[in-house]
């Protein structure tokens, strides 16, 4: 049973490698000649985006009174 499972696993791996090796990497998509992405237009029309918020704790402790975090 172990030999059959091992042979099946090896055959499956070889089949996967064969499919991968013979596949093409270029997608065949027919786009209209004027279809383009304009990043400037996307940036200008972006609305209601989330804003990153960072709390500034740099003045919470004086440099000499930093808490001991080595516990």
N, C-alpha and C positions, 0 to 999 in steps of 0.2 A: 504494500500500500504506500509505503514511504517513497519507493522508487517511482511509482506512477505519479504521485503528487509532485515530486521533484522534476520529473520529465514534463509534466503539465505546466509547472511554473516556468521552466526554462523555455518551453515552446511559446507560452504567452508573452514572455519578455522579448523573445526574438521576433514574434509577430508585431509587437508594439514598436520595436526599434525599426523594423522594416517599413511599417506604415509611416513612422516619423521621418525616415530617411527619404522616402519617395514623395512626401507631401511638398506642396509648393508654399512659399512664404508670401506670395503676392496676392492680395485680395483683388478679385475682379469685380469692381463696382463701376458702373457707367454713370458718371456724374455729368451734369450739364457743364458746358465750357465756362460759364460765368459763375459757377458755384464756388465761392471762396469764403473763408472765415475772416472777419475783420476784427482783430483784437481791440482796436481803439473804440469801435462802436459798442462792443460788449462792455468795455470798461466804463464808457460814458453812460450807458443805459442801465447800469447796475444800481438797484435801489434796495433799501432795507437789508443791508448785509449785516451780519453779526459783528459786534465790536469786541475786540479782545480787551479784557480788563485785568490789570495786574495790581495787587495791593503792594504798596511800598512800605516795607517794614525796616528800612535802613536806619531810621531814626528812633526805632523802638528801644534799642539798647545802645549804650555807649560802647565804644570798642573795647574798653577795659572790663566791662561788666557783661560780657557775652555769657550765656548760659552754658553749662558743661553738658555736652551731648555725648560724652565718651562712655556713658553707662552701658 
